[in-house]
């Protein structure tokens, strides 16, 4: 009797396992990838021409650093005037998210304000790690000091280049 019951359970398990699993999206039978993959968006870059007019507004410092650290002392004194901010906007180059993530240090010390580039306003987040974000409600662009030309104004430059020089 036990064997008969075990045989029935095994048969039911085989029948249940052979049923196809329910799928919410259709699957291409050749590559088993969804037939409607999500749209892939590439990084978009904002190119600032040399002829663009750039106006810097008022910037406020945002910091969340631990007192006593070297970064804290730097951040406490760090302040850039509007002409330096305009020079930074002109001198930095557009970078993508991967370059920003792997090539720049992120510090809890930044200047936040507004700039106008050819009349279009952007909110600017200028980090002590020598990069900045320009944002609007619908756009976000990243810029970095790829040539380390502005290192004297920042706590850290492009760290990826320094890594390559050490090798």
C-alpha positions, 0 to 999 in steps of 0.5 A, spaced: 500 500 500 505 504 501 508 503 495 502 504 491 501 511 494 508 513 493 508 511 486 501 515 485 505 521 488 511 520 484 506 520 478 503 526 480 509 530 481 512 528 474 505 531 471 505 537 475 513 539 473 512 538 466 506 543 465 509 550 463 510 555 468 506 561 467 509 567 464 507 574 464 511 577 458 512 573 451 519 569 450 522 569 444 523 561 443 530 562 440 534 567 445 529 566 451 529 574 452 523 578 452 520 580 446 519 587 448 526 589 452 526 595 456 528 601 452 536 603 453 538 610 454 545 612 453 548 617 457 547 624 454 552 630 454 551 637 454 556 641 450 558 648 452 560 652 446 566 657 448 561 662 445 556 661 451 554 666 456 555 663 463 552 667 469 553 664 476 548 666 481 549 665 489 552 659 491 551 656 498 556 651 502 553 644 504 557 640 508 556 634 513 564 632 515 567 630 521 571 635 525 578 634 525 579 630 519 583 633 513 577 634 509 573 638 514 579 643 515 579 644 507 571 644 507 571 649 512 575 654 508 573 652 501 569 658 497 569 659 490 568 666 487 563 667 481 569 668 476 572 661 478 565 658 478 564 660 471 572 658 469 570 651 472 564 651 468 568 652 461 574 648 463 570 642 465 568 636 460 562 632 460 563 625 463 558 619 463 556 616 470 561 610 469 567 615 469 564 619 475 563 613 479 570 610 478 574 616 477 572 621 482 571 621 489 565 624 492 565 628 499 560 631 503 562 638 501 559 641 496 557 648 493 550 649 491 547 654 487 544 656 480 548 658 473 545 660 467 548 658 460 546 661 454 540 664 458 538 657 460 538 656 468 541 650 471 542 648 478 549 646 480 552 641 485 559 643 485 563 637 489 570 638 492 572 632 489 572 636 482 566 634 479 559 638 478 552 636 476 548 641 472 540 639 473 533 641 471 527 638 472 528 634 466 535 633 465 542 632 469 549 632 466 555 631 469 562 634 468 569 633 471 576 636 471 579 630 466 585 634 465 586 636 473 587 643 471 583 646 476 586 641 482 588 647 486 581 649 487 579 642 490 580 637 495 581 631 490 582 631 482 581 625 477 583 619 481 583 615 475 589 619 472 593 619 479 592 611 479 595 610 472 601 615 474 602 610 480 603 604 475 
